[in-house]
Amino acid sequence: MAPTLAKIPPAGAEWLHEVKFDGFRAQVHVEGGNVTIYSRRGADMTRRFRRLKDSLTSIPADSTIIDCELVACDESGQPDFRALMSNAKDCDLCLWAFDLLALDGVSVMARPLFERRAVLNELLNEVDDQGLQLSQNFPDPAKLLAAADRMGLEGIVSKRRDSTYRSGQSRDWIKVKTAAWRAANRDRYELFERKRG
């Protein structure tokens, strides 16, 4: 499920708001002791992020599918996308989980978001690992966006609390990027294209 880009976040009790982390969107499949990490486009990234295996296999479930963001952090704890792109093996990695798609072989995508997140929260509370975190909800989108901007974070994502999970872009998820992040990352993709070329 992909958010729609907007200039301002929606307001109202029907929305949940969370930080938009600057990393790789991923879908994690855990079954027994086996872990597979897929990119947003379905590429297998498991070998690249194999250091997260112990964190993921400690989730108290026979099997689970989690939607998340893989983030590398710098020395101050800030997300560092350049480090993630250049050498993920040496990064301080963290997986920020924000949605649950299946649990113990049963799809939960038709359940409302707030229920899926409640179950995900219970699962992650059982895991004592800083590398696996739940992306928290915040009540005020304007304050959250202002705080994200001050901290140089990418932005925020607002989600309808009763939305079901559907693949593809949706207006039930709205993302807003901060001015600070846009200014700092204007040339990001050009630099990486030059490096690859």
Helices and strands as residue ranges (DSSP letters): E 2-5, E 15-20, E 24-31, E 34-39, G 50-52, H 53-57, E 63-73, H 81-87, G 88-90, E 92-103, E 106-107, H 113-125, E 132-134, H 141-150, E 155-160, E 169-177, H 179-184, H 188-196
